[in-house]
Amino acid sequence: MIKRATFLLFIILPFSLCFDGTALADDETSSGIFFPQTRLYPSYIANPLRYTFGVQNMRFSKTDIVDTSERRYDLKVGANLGVYRNQPETLKRGWQVSVGGGFHGQFDPASSEDNVGWDGIISVSLELRQSEALAHRFGIHHISSHVGDELIERTGIVRKNYTRQEIRYGLMWFMLPHWQSYFELGQAYDLRNKHIQKLWRSELGVQYENEKYWRTDFGWYMAADFSGYEENNWAINTSLHLGILSKVADRSYRIGFELYEGRSTLGEFFLNKEKSISFGIWVDI
């Protein structure tokens, strides 16, 4: 009963915010648009599972995943795309429906680039922004994780069948020019391994982007993301980013470093602890 009530709350509340009766100024006539190019709720830059096109060269100072080396390549292929917005893109408010999908995998160069594991991730979100300062995101998020075939053959490791489908709510605060902070809470409603998986997840972070720091072509960014899962007894996972940023049209190109410590970012290995430093290139669409 509690799960059903929570699910209904996540469905009803965002739509009640959409139709709060706020009047538009005469020069802000409502004009919906399909496939908007911008987002009302920006991505979490330092989230290791965010949708992006990217490749990282990872060096691990700590890992307890069986038969893996201290080096890995991390590959991400994905995007979060707007489907419909009820306001012109020139206005930084309104509501928008977005969908996301991606692949996240890691490969071990010490074992002929064998796949260690990979995740398939999809989401549907309703983004709301009613002021310059605050934005909300309500949605459904799904992750299904797998172990690489070669790793299974070498070690006999058994897949945990890690699948997590949750409802989530995020709140983002646009604090100062270039600065954003956020908090997100997720509750799972479909777990495929209920013996070791648990319901709740939390996340918070802060990020800075200045896209025109050097002339108009290049800027820089930094970000910090902290997450915790009930299934890991709320141990903190820390991800820190620092790098160079360039925006062309509506795409962001990033080159930078990532420091990570916490549970493995591959779902099947969520009980394993890792610590790494990475150099990467990311393209956000």
Stockholm file with secondary structure:
# STOCKHOLM 1.0

chainA/1-285         MIKRATFLLFIILPFSLCFDGTALADDETSSGIFFPQTRLYPSYIANPLRYTFGVQNMRFSKTDIVDTSERRYDLKVGANLGVYRNQPETLKRGWQVSVGGGFHGQFDPASSEDNVGWDGIISVSLELRQSEALAHRFGIHHISSHVGDELIERTGIVRKNYTRQEIRYGLMWFMLPHWQSYFELGQAYDLRNKHIQKLWRSELGVQYENEKYWRTDFGWYMAADFSGYEENNWAINTSLHLGILSKVADRSYRIGFELYEGRSTLGEFFLNKEKSISFGIWVDI
#=GR chainA/1-285 SS CHHHHHHHHHHHHHHHHHTSCCCCCTTCCCCCEESCSSCSSCCCTTCTTCCCEEEEEEEEEEECSTTCCSEEEEEEEEEEEEEEESSCTTSSCEEEEEEEEEEEEEEEGGGTTEEEEEEEEEEEEEEEECSSSEEEEEEEEEEEEEECHHHHHHHCCCCCCCEEEEEEEEEEEEEETTEEEEEEEEEEEEESCTTTCCSEEEEEEEEEEEEEEETTTEEEEEEEEEEEEGGGTTCCEEEEEEEEEEEETTEEEEEEEEEEEEECSSGGGTTSEEEEEEEEEEEEC
#=GC SS_cons         CHHHHHHHHHHHHHHHHHTSCCCCCTTCCCCCEESCSSCSSCCCTTCTTCCCEEEEEEEEEEECSTTCCSEEEEEEEEEEEEEEESSCTTSSCEEEEEEEEEEEEEEEGGGTTEEEEEEEEEEEEEEEECSSSEEEEEEEEEEEEEECHHHHHHHCCCCCCCEEEEEEEEEEEEEETTEEEEEEEEEEEEESCTTTCCSEEEEEEEEEEEEEEETTTEEEEEEEEEEEEGGGTTCCEEEEEEEEEEEETTEEEEEEEEEEEEECSSGGGTTSEEEEEEEEEEEEC
//
